[in-house]
Amino acid sequence: MPEYSRVKDKSTGHKFTVIASAVDEDAMQVLKQDAVDVVGEPLPPEYAHESLSSPTTSGQTATTKKEKADD
């Protein structure tokens, strides 16, 4: 049975389990957490969520001016 490590993707913040020999130290941070469940199966991924209160710079912006009707 392969040895597993729990890692966090440095760019996305997602946490997931990988085979220990496949860890990319440049892209992943190895976590000190269990990587498998009680029967030895890899744990499911945990996806990072952006806070709804954090400002965002992506997407479209709307103007607050009302369009004037032609007279």
PDB file of N, CA, C and O in Angstrom:
ATOM      1  N   MET A   1       0.855  -1.180   0.000  1.00  0.00           N
ATOM      2  CA  MET A   1       0.000   0.000   0.000  1.00  0.00           C
ATOM      3  C   MET A   1       0.900   1.242   0.000  1.00  0.00           C
ATOM      4  O   MET A   1       1.847   1.321   0.783  1.00  0.00           O
ATOM      5  N   PRO A   2       0.606   2.207  -0.874  1.00  0.00           N
ATOM      6  CA  PRO A   2       1.452   3.410  -0.934  1.00  0.00           C
ATOM      7  C   PRO A   2       1.298   4.283   0.311  1.00  0.00           C
ATOM      8  O   PRO A   2       0.294   4.212   1.020  1.00  0.00           O
ATOM      9  N   GLU A   3       2.302   5.095   0.553  1.00  0.00           N
ATOM     10  CA  GLU A   3       2.251   6.053   1.656  1.00  0.00           C
ATOM     11  C   GLU A   3       1.657   7.353   1.120  1.00  0.00           C
ATOM     12  O   GLU A   3       2.043   7.823   0.050  1.00  0.00           O
ATOM     13  N   TYR A   4       0.721   7.929   1.866  1.00  0.00           N
ATOM     14  CA  TYR A   4       0.033   9.143   1.438  1.00  0.00           C
ATOM     15  C   TYR A   4       0.418  10.333   2.309  1.00  0.00           C
ATOM     16  O   TYR A   4       0.795  10.176   3.471  1.00  0.00           O
ATOM     17  N   SER A   5       0.316  11.529   1.725  1.00  0.00           N
ATOM     18  CA  SER A   5       0.533  12.784   2.443  1.00  0.00           C
ATOM     19  C   SER A   5      -0.646  13.703   2.181  1.00  0.00           C
ATOM     20  O   SER A   5      -1.206  13.718   1.085  1.00  0.00           O
ATOM     21  N   ARG A   6      -1.018  14.469   3.197  1.00  0.00           N
ATOM     22  CA  ARG A   6      -2.060  15.486   3.045  1.00  0.00           C
ATOM     23  C   ARG A   6      -1.341  16.779   2.703  1.00  0.00           C
ATOM     24  O   ARG A   6      -0.407  17.176   3.400  1.00  0.00           O
ATOM     25  N   VAL A   7      -1.772  17.442   1.628  1.00  0.00           N
ATOM     26  CA  VAL A   7      -1.098  18.647   1.163  1.00  0.00           C
ATOM     27  C   VAL A   7      -2.094  19.771   0.929  1.00  0.00           C
ATOM     28  O   VAL A   7      -3.301  19.550   0.836  1.00  0.00           O
ATOM     29  N   LYS A   8      -1.556  20.980   0.837  1.00  0.00           N
ATOM     30  CA  LYS A   8      -2.346  22.166   0.516  1.00  0.00           C
ATOM     31  C   LYS A   8      -1.723  22.802  -0.715  1.00  0.00           C
ATOM     32  O   LYS A   8      -0.523  23.076  -0.737  1.00  0.00           O
ATOM     33  N   ASP A   9      -2.530  23.035  -1.734  1.00  0.00           N
ATOM     34  CA  ASP A   9      -2.051  23.690  -2.948  1.00  0.00           C
ATOM     35  C   ASP A   9      -1.753  25.151  -2.611  1.00  0.00           C
ATOM     36  O   ASP A   9      -2.625  25.861  -2.110  1.00  0.00           O
ATOM     37  N   LYS A  10      -0.537  25.598  -2.882  1.00  0.00           N
ATOM     38  CA  LYS A  10      -0.134  26.958  -2.513  1.00  0.00           C
ATOM     39  C   LYS A  10      -0.873  28.031  -3.305  1.00  0.00           C
ATOM     40  O   LYS A  10      -1.039  29.145  -2.808  1.00  0.00           O
ATOM     41  N   SER A  11      -1.319  27.728  -4.515  1.00  0.00           N
ATOM     42  CA  SER A  11      -1.984  28.750  -5.325  1.00  0.00           C
ATOM     43  C   SER A  11      -3.487  28.830  -5.084  1.00  0.00           C
ATOM     44  O   SER A  11      -4.068  29.909  -5.204  1.00  0.00           O
ATOM     45  N   THR A  12      -4.131  27.709  -4.747  1.00  0.00           N
ATOM     46  CA  THR A  12      -5.587  27.718  -4.585  1.00  0.00           C
ATOM     47  C   THR A  12      -6.046  27.583  -3.143  1.00  0.00           C
ATOM     48  O   THR A  12      -7.148  28.011  -2.799  1.00  0.00           O
ATOM     49  N   GLY A  13      -5.205  26.988  -2.292  1.00  0.00           N
ATOM     50  CA  GLY A  13      -5.592  26.754  -0.910  1.00  0.00           C
ATOM     51  C   GLY A  13      -6.354  25.456  -0.708  1.00  0.00           C
ATOM     52  O   GLY A  13      -6.731  25.138   0.420  1.00  0.00           O
ATOM     53  N   HIS A  14      -6.593  24.692  -1.783  1.00  0.00           N
ATOM     54  CA  HIS A  14      -7.287  23.414  -1.671  1.00  0.00           C
ATOM     55  C   HIS A  14      -6.402  22.415  -0.929  1.00  0.00           C
ATOM     56  O   HIS A  14      -5.182  22.409  -1.093  1.00  0.00           O
ATOM     57  N   LYS A  15      -7.037  21.567  -0.107  1.00  0.00           N
ATOM     58  CA  LYS A  15      -6.326  20.511   0.609  1.00  0.00           C
ATOM     59  C   LYS A  15      -6.743  19.174   0.016  1.00  0.00           C
ATOM     60  O   LYS A  15      -7.925  18.942  -0.237  1.00  0.00           O
ATOM     61  N   PHE A  16      -5.765  18.291  -0.206  1.00  0.00           N
ATOM     62  CA  PHE A  16      -6.060  16.984  -0.768  1.00  0.00           C
ATOM     63  C   PHE A  16      -4.952  16.004  -0.424  1.00  0.00           C
ATOM     64  O   PHE A  16      -3.897  16.391   0.080  1.00  0.00           O
ATOM     65  N   THR A  17      -5.202  14.731  -0.702  1.00  0.00           N
ATOM     66  CA  THR A  17      -4.265  13.666  -0.392  1.00  0.00           C
ATOM     67  C   THR A  17      -3.586  13.194  -1.670  1.00  0.00           C
ATOM     68  O   THR A  17      -4.243  12.969  -2.687  1.00  0.00           O
ATOM     69  N   VAL A  18      -2.257  13.046  -1.608  1.00  0.00           N
ATOM     70  CA  VAL A  18      -1.489  12.538  -2.748  1.00  0.00           C
ATOM     71  C   VAL A  18      -0.545  11.447  -2.261  1.00  0.00           C
ATOM     72  O   VAL A  18      -0.264  11.341  -1.068  1.00  0.00           O
ATOM     73  N   ILE A  19      -0.063  10.645  -3.190  1.00  0.00           N
ATOM     74  CA  ILE A  19       0.975   9.675  -2.857  1.00  0.00           C
ATOM     75  C   ILE A  19       2.221  10.471  -2.470  1.00  0.00           C
ATOM     76  O   ILE A  19       2.608  11.405  -3.172  1.00  0.00           O
ATOM     77  N   ALA A  20       2.841  10.101  -1.360  1.00  0.00           N
ATOM     78  CA  ALA A  20       3.944  10.880  -0.788  1.00  0.00           C
ATOM     79  C   ALA A  20       5.068  11.136  -1.790  1.00  0.00           C
ATOM     80  O   ALA A  20       5.679  12.204  -1.763  1.00  0.00           O
ATOM     81  N   SER A  21       5.348  10.194  -2.659  1.00  0.00           N
ATOM     82  CA  SER A  21       6.436  10.375  -3.624  1.00  0.00           C
ATOM     83  C   SER A  21       6.079  11.366  -4.732  1.00  0.00           C
ATOM     84  O   SER A  21       6.954  11.780  -5.493  1.00  0.00           O
ATOM     85  N   ALA A  22       4.796  11.755  -4.831  1.00  0.00           N
ATOM     86  CA  ALA A  22       4.351  12.683  -5.876  1.00  0.00           C
ATOM     87  C   ALA A  22       4.231  14.120  -5.382  1.00  0.00           C
ATOM     88  O   ALA A  22       3.771  14.986  -6.126  1.00  0.00           O
ATOM     89  N   VAL A  23       4.635  14.389  -4.147  1.00  0.00           N
ATOM     90  CA  VAL A  23       4.531  15.743  -3.599  1.00  0.00           C
ATOM     91  C   VAL A  23       5.480  16.674  -4.336  1.00  0.00           C
ATOM     92  O   VAL A  23       6.670  16.387  -4.471  1.00  0.00           O
ATOM     93  N   ASP A  24       4.940  17.798  -4.814  1.00  0.00           N
ATOM     94  CA  ASP A  24       5.730  18.842  -5.467  1.00  0.00           C
ATOM     95  C   ASP A  24       5.916  19.967  -4.451  1.00  0.00           C
ATOM     96  O   ASP A  24       4.995  20.748  -4.209  1.00  0.00           O
ATOM     97  N   GLU A  25       7.096  20.047  -3.864  1.00  0.00           N
ATOM     98  CA  GLU A  25       7.365  21.023  -2.796  1.00  0.00           C
ATOM     99  C   GLU A  25       7.184  22.470  -3.260  1.00  0.00           C
ATOM    100  O   GLU A  25       6.883  23.341  -2.444  1.00  0.00           O
ATOM    101  N   ASP A  26       7.364  22.738  -4.556  1.00  0.00           N
ATOM    102  CA  ASP A  26       7.204  24.100  -5.066  1.00  0.00           C
ATOM    103  C   ASP A  26       5.742  24.518  -5.122  1.00  0.00           C
ATOM    104  O   ASP A  26       5.423  25.692  -4.930  1.00  0.00           O
ATOM    105  N   ALA A  27       4.855  23.571  -5.382  1.00  0.00           N
ATOM    106  CA  ALA A  27       3.439  23.889  -5.560  1.00  0.00           C
ATOM    107  C   ALA A  27       2.573  23.489  -4.374  1.00  0.00           C
ATOM    108  O   ALA A  27       1.437  23.948  -4.255  1.00  0.00           O
ATOM    109  N   MET A  28       3.103  22.630  -3.485  1.00  0.00           N
ATOM    110  CA  MET A  28       2.298  22.096  -2.390  1.00  0.00           C
ATOM    111  C   MET A  28       2.994  22.274  -1.048  1.00  0.00           C
ATOM    112  O   MET A  28       4.220  22.219  -0.950  1.00  0.00           O
ATOM    113  N   GLN A  29       2.187  22.488  -0.025  1.00  0.00           N
ATOM    114  CA  GLN A  29       2.680  22.538   1.351  1.00  0.00           C
ATOM    115  C   GLN A  29       2.219  21.256   2.029  1.00  0.00           C
ATOM    116  O   GLN A  29       1.020  20.977   2.066  1.00  0.00           O
ATOM    117  N   VAL A  30       3.151  20.472   2.566  1.00  0.00           N
ATOM    118  CA  VAL A  30       2.797  19.237   3.260  1.00  0.00           C
ATOM    119  C   VAL A  30       2.220  19.601   4.624  1.00  0.00           C
ATOM    120  O   VAL A  30       2.822  20.363   5.380  1.00  0.00           O
ATOM    121  N   LEU A  31       1.045  19.048   4.930  1.00  0.00           N
ATOM    122  CA  LEU A  31       0.350  19.344   6.177  1.00  0.00           C
ATOM    123  C   LEU A  31       0.586  18.237   7.202  1.00  0.00           C
ATOM    124  O   LEU A  31       0.819  17.084   6.839  1.00  0.00           O
ATOM    125  N   LYS A  32       0.527  18.590   8.460  1.00  0.00           N
ATOM    126  CA  LYS A  32       0.654  17.602   9.531  1.00  0.00           C
ATOM    127  C   LYS A  32      -0.742  17.148   9.935  1.00  0.00           C
ATOM    128  O   LYS A  32      -1.186  17.372  11.062  1.00  0.00           O
ATOM    129  N   GLN A  33      -1.420  16.509   8.995  1.00  0.00           N
ATOM    130  CA  GLN A  33      -2.775  15.997   9.204  1.00  0.00           C
ATOM    131  C   GLN A  33      -2.822  14.578   8.676  1.00  0.00           C
ATOM    132  O   GLN A  33      -1.981  14.171   7.875  1.00  0.00           O
ATOM    133  N   ASP A  34      -3.819  13.822   9.134  1.00  0.00           N
ATOM    134  CA  ASP A  34      -4.017  12.488   8.587  1.00  0.00           C
ATOM    135  C   ASP A  34      -4.357  12.607   7.109  1.00  0.00           C
ATOM    136  O   ASP A  34      -5.112  13.493   6.708  1.00  0.00           O
ATOM    137  N   ALA A  35      -3.798  11.715   6.304  1.00  0.00           N
ATOM    138  CA  ALA A  35      -4.051  11.716   4.869  1.00  0.00           C
ATOM    139  C   ALA A  35      -5.055  10.644   4.466  1.00  0.00           C
ATOM    140  O   ALA A  35      -5.612  10.682   3.369  1.00  0.00           O
ATOM    141  N   VAL A  36      -5.285   9.678   5.372  1.00  0.00           N
ATOM    142  CA  VAL A  36      -6.196   8.568   5.082  1.00  0.00           C
ATOM    143  C   VAL A  36      -7.190   8.392   6.224  1.00  0.00           C
ATOM    144  O   VAL A  36      -6.969   8.861   7.340  1.00  0.00           O
ATOM    145  N   ASP A  37      -8.299   7.700   5.917  1.00  0.00           N
ATOM    146  CA  ASP A  37      -9.302   7.426   6.949  1.00  0.00           C
ATOM    147  C   ASP A  37      -8.919   6.164   7.728  1.00  0.00           C
ATOM    148  O   ASP A  37      -7.821   5.636   7.549  1.00  0.00           O
ATOM    149  N   VAL A  38      -9.813   5.681   8.584  1.00  0.00           N
ATOM    150  CA  VAL A  38      -9.506   4.548   9.466  1.00  0.00           C
ATOM    151  C   VAL A  38      -9.267   3.242   8.716  1.00  0.00           C
ATOM    152  O   VAL A  38      -8.630   2.338   9.257  1.00  0.00           O
ATOM    153  N   VAL A  39      -9.760   3.120   7.490  1.00  0.00           N
ATOM    154  CA  VAL A  39      -9.534   1.899   6.712  1.00  0.00           C
ATOM    155  C   VAL A  39      -8.407   2.062   5.690  1.00  0.00           C
ATOM    156  O   VAL A  39      -8.148   1.152   4.903  1.00  0.00           O
ATOM    157  N   GLY A  40      -7.736   3.219   5.701  1.00  0.00           N
ATOM    158  CA  GLY A  40      -6.593   3.428   4.820  1.00  0.00           C
ATOM    159  C   GLY A  40      -6.900   4.065   3.482  1.00  0.00           C
ATOM    160  O   GLY A  40      -6.020   4.161   2.627  1.00  0.00           O
ATOM    161  N   GLU A  41      -8.140   4.506   3.286  1.00  0.00           N
ATOM    162  CA  GLU A  41      -8.518   5.175   2.040  1.00  0.00           C
ATOM    163  C   GLU A  41      -8.148   6.658   2.117  1.00  0.00           C
ATOM    164  O   GLU A  41      -8.307   7.275   3.170  1.00  0.00           O
ATOM    165  N   PRO A  42      -7.656   7.243   1.012  1.00  0.00           N
ATOM    166  CA  PRO A  42      -7.326   8.674   1.012  1.00  0.00           C
ATOM    167  C   PRO A  42      -8.546   9.529   1.354  1.00  0.00           C
ATOM    168  O   PRO A  42      -9.660   9.244   0.914  1.00  0.00           O
ATOM    169  N   LEU A  43      -8.321  10.575   2.141  1.00  0.00           N
ATOM    170  CA  LEU A  43      -9.402  11.486   2.505  1.00  0.00           C
ATOM    171  C   LEU A  43      -9.832  12.305   1.289  1.00  0.00           C
ATOM    172  O   LEU A  43      -9.018  12.557   0.401  1.00  0.00           O
ATOM    173  N   PRO A  44     -11.098  12.722   1.237  1.00  0.00           N
ATOM    174  CA  PRO A  44     -11.562  13.535   0.111  1.00  0.00           C
ATOM    175  C   PRO A  44     -10.954  14.936   0.162  1.00  0.00           C
ATOM    176  O   PRO A  44     -10.504  15.381   1.218  1.00  0.00           O
ATOM    177  N   PRO A  45     -10.940  15.626  -0.973  1.00  0.00           N
ATOM    178  CA  PRO A  45     -10.385  16.983  -0.990  1.00  0.00           C
ATOM    179  C   PRO A  45     -11.248  17.963  -0.206  1.00  0.00           C
ATOM    180  O   PRO A  45     -12.453  17.766  -0.051  1.00  0.00           O
ATOM    181  N   GLU A  46     -10.613  19.018   0.283  1.00  0.00           N
ATOM    182  CA  GLU A  46     -11.312  20.135   0.928  1.00  0.00           C
ATOM    183  C   GLU A  46     -11.017  21.361   0.076  1.00  0.00           C
ATOM    184  O   GLU A  46      -9.866  21.778  -0.048  1.00  0.00           O
ATOM    185  N   TYR A  47     -12.057  21.932  -0.505  1.00  0.00           N
ATOM    186  CA  TYR A  47     -11.872  23.072  -1.388  1.00  0.00           C
ATOM    187  C   TYR A  47     -11.902  24.372  -0.605  1.00  0.00           C
ATOM    188  O   TYR A  47     -12.763  24.574   0.251  1.00  0.00           O
ATOM    189  N   ALA A  48     -10.956  25.251  -0.904  1.00  0.00           N
ATOM    190  CA  ALA A  48     -10.898  26.554  -0.256  1.00  0.00           C
ATOM    191  C   ALA A  48     -12.032  27.421  -0.797  1.00  0.00           C
ATOM    192  O   ALA A  48     -12.327  27.401  -1.992  1.00  0.00           O
ATOM    193  N   HIS A  49     -12.655  28.172   0.085  1.00  0.00           N
ATOM    194  CA  HIS A  49     -13.746  29.067  -0.309  1.00  0.00           C
ATOM    195  C   HIS A  49     -13.329  30.493  -0.029  1.00  0.00           C
ATOM    196  O   HIS A  49     -12.765  30.792   1.024  1.00  0.00           O
ATOM    197  N   GLU A  50     -13.612  31.378  -0.981  1.00  0.00           N
ATOM    198  CA  GLU A  50     -13.338  32.787  -0.747  1.00  0.00           C
ATOM    199  C   GLU A  50     -14.409  33.348   0.171  1.00  0.00           C
ATOM    200  O   GLU A  50     -15.582  32.988   0.072  1.00  0.00           O
ATOM    201  N   SER A  51     -13.999  34.214   1.045  1.00  0.00           N
ATOM    202  CA  SER A  51     -14.943  34.855   1.947  1.00  0.00           C
ATOM    203  C   SER A  51     -15.852  35.788   1.152  1.00  0.00           C
ATOM    204  O   SER A  51     -15.388  36.502   0.264  1.00  0.00           O
ATOM    205  N   LEU A  52     -17.134  35.781   1.468  1.00  0.00           N
ATOM    206  CA  LEU A  52     -18.067  36.658   0.768  1.00  0.00           C
ATOM    207  C   LEU A  52     -17.839  38.121   1.124  1.00  0.00           C
ATOM    208  O   LEU A  52     -18.252  39.012   0.383  1.00  0.00           O
ATOM    209  N   SER A  53     -17.188  38.371   2.245  1.00  0.00           N
ATOM    210  CA  SER A  53     -16.959  39.747   2.656  1.00  0.00           C
ATOM    211  C   SER A  53     -15.672  40.322   2.065  1.00  0.00           C
ATOM    212  O   SER A  53     -15.411  41.518   2.197  1.00  0.00           O
ATOM    213  N   SER A  54     -14.865  39.476   1.412  1.00  0.00           N
ATOM    214  CA  SER A  54     -13.615  39.989   0.856  1.00  0.00           C
ATOM    215  C   SER A  54     -13.885  40.714  -0.456  1.00  0.00           C
ATOM    216  O   SER A  54     -14.720  40.283  -1.251  1.00  0.00           O
ATOM    217  N   PRO A  55     -13.182  41.807  -0.679  1.00  0.00           N
ATOM    218  CA  PRO A  55     -13.390  42.547  -1.927  1.00  0.00           C
ATOM    219  C   PRO A  55     -12.841  41.760  -3.110  1.00  0.00           C
ATOM    220  O   PRO A  55     -11.890  40.990  -2.976  1.00  0.00           O
ATOM    221  N   THR A  56     -13.447  41.964  -4.249  1.00  0.00           N
ATOM    222  CA  THR A  56     -12.991  41.282  -5.451  1.00  0.00           C
ATOM    223  C   THR A  56     -12.713  42.309  -6.537  1.00  0.00           C
ATOM    224  O   THR A  56     -13.371  43.347  -6.605  1.00  0.00           O
ATOM    225  N   THR A  57     -11.761  42.020  -7.365  1.00  0.00           N
ATOM    226  CA  THR A  57     -11.431  42.936  -8.449  1.00  0.00           C
ATOM    227  C   THR A  57     -11.797  42.345  -9.796  1.00  0.00           C
ATOM    228  O   THR A  57     -11.589  42.980 -10.829  1.00  0.00           O
ATOM    229  N   SER A  58     -12.341  41.135  -9.799  1.00  0.00           N
ATOM    230  CA  SER A  58     -12.709  40.523 -11.066  1.00  0.00           C
ATOM    231  C   SER A  58     -14.186  40.750 -11.350  1.00  0.00           C
ATOM    232  O   SER A  58     -14.956  41.099 -10.454  1.00  0.00           O
ATOM    233  N   GLY A  59     -14.569  40.551 -12.587  1.00  0.00           N
ATOM    234  CA  GLY A  59     -15.967  40.701 -12.957  1.00  0.00           C
ATOM    235  C   GLY A  59     -16.263  42.065 -13.535  1.00  0.00           C
ATOM    236  O   GLY A  59     -15.377  42.911 -13.657  1.00  0.00           O
ATOM    237  N   GLN A  60     -17.501  42.267 -13.883  1.00  0.00           N
ATOM    238  CA  GLN A  60     -17.914  43.522 -14.488  1.00  0.00           C
ATOM    239  C   GLN A  60     -18.295  44.525 -13.413  1.00  0.00           C
ATOM    240  O   GLN A  60     -18.643  44.158 -12.291  1.00  0.00           O
ATOM    241  N   THR A  61     -18.223  45.786 -13.776  1.00  0.00           N
ATOM    242  CA  THR A  61     -18.661  46.840 -12.868  1.00  0.00           C
ATOM    243  C   THR A  61     -19.830  47.568 -13.509  1.00  0.00           C
ATOM    244  O   THR A  61     -19.922  47.650 -14.734  1.00  0.00           O
ATOM    245  N   ALA A  62     -20.697  48.081 -12.704  1.00  0.00           N
ATOM    246  CA  ALA A  62     -21.864  48.801 -13.206  1.00  0.00           C
ATOM    247  C   ALA A  62     -21.736  50.271 -12.832  1.00  0.00           C
ATOM    248  O   ALA A  62     -21.193  50.612 -11.781  1.00  0.00           O
ATOM    249  N   THR A  63     -22.235  51.124 -13.695  1.00  0.00           N
ATOM    250  CA  THR A  63     -22.243  52.546 -13.376  1.00  0.00           C
ATOM    251  C   THR A  63     -23.508  52.859 -12.594  1.00  0.00           C
ATOM    252  O   THR A  63     -24.516  52.167 -12.732  1.00  0.00           O
ATOM    253  N   THR A  64     -23.456  53.886 -11.785  1.00  0.00           N
ATOM    254  CA  THR A  64     -24.617  54.246 -10.981  1.00  0.00           C
ATOM    255  C   THR A  64     -25.419  55.379 -11.607  1.00  0.00           C
ATOM    256  O   THR A  64     -26.469  55.752 -11.083  1.00  0.00           O
ATOM    257  N   LYS A  65     -24.945  55.928 -12.715  1.00  0.00           N
ATOM    258  CA  LYS A  65     -25.667  57.015 -13.379  1.00  0.00           C
ATOM    259  C   LYS A  65     -26.851  56.453 -14.154  1.00  0.00           C
ATOM    260  O   LYS A  65     -26.753  55.410 -14.800  1.00  0.00           O
ATOM    261  N   LYS A  66     -27.961  57.160 -14.077  1.00  0.00           N
ATOM    262  CA  LYS A  66     -29.117  56.772 -14.878  1.00  0.00           C
ATOM    263  C   LYS A  66     -28.942  57.339 -16.279  1.00  0.00           C
ATOM    264  O   LYS A  66     -28.444  58.450 -16.464  1.00  0.00           O
ATOM    265  N   GLU A  67     -29.357  56.560 -17.246  1.00  0.00           N
ATOM    266  CA  GLU A  67     -29.278  57.057 -18.613  1.00  0.00           C
ATOM    267  C   GLU A  67     -30.370  58.101 -18.818  1.00  0.00           C
ATOM    268  O   GLU A  67     -31.507  57.915 -18.384  1.00  0.00           O
ATOM    269  N   LYS A  68     -30.019  59.191 -19.477  1.00  0.00           N
ATOM    270  CA  LYS A  68     -30.991  60.247 -19.744  1.00  0.00           C
ATOM    271  C   LYS A  68     -31.733  59.932 -21.031  1.00  0.00           C
ATOM    272  O   LYS A  68     -31.128  59.550 -22.033  1.00  0.00           O
ATOM    273  N   ALA A  69     -33.027  60.091 -20.997  1.00  0.00           N
ATOM    274  CA  ALA A  69     -33.832  59.871 -22.197  1.00  0.00           C
ATOM    275  C   ALA A  69     -33.676  61.070 -23.116  1.00  0.00           C
ATOM    276  O   ALA A  69     -33.608  62.212 -22.662  1.00  0.00           O
ATOM    277  N   ASP A  70     -33.619  60.799 -24.415  1.00  0.00           N
ATOM    278  CA  ASP A  70     -33.538  61.901 -25.384  1.00  0.00           C
ATOM    279  C   ASP A  70     -34.861  62.655 -25.397  1.00  0.00           C
ATOM    280  O   ASP A  70     -35.929  62.045 -25.425  1.00  0.00           O
ATOM    281  N   ASP A  71     -34.788  63.984 -25.377  1.00  0.00           N
ATOM    282  CA  ASP A  71     -36.008  64.811 -25.390  1.00  0.00           C
ATOM    283  C   ASP A  71     -36.458  65.097 -26.786  1.00  0.00           C
ATOM    284  O   ASP A  71     -37.465  65.777 -26.983  1.00  0.00           O
TER     285      ASP A  71
END
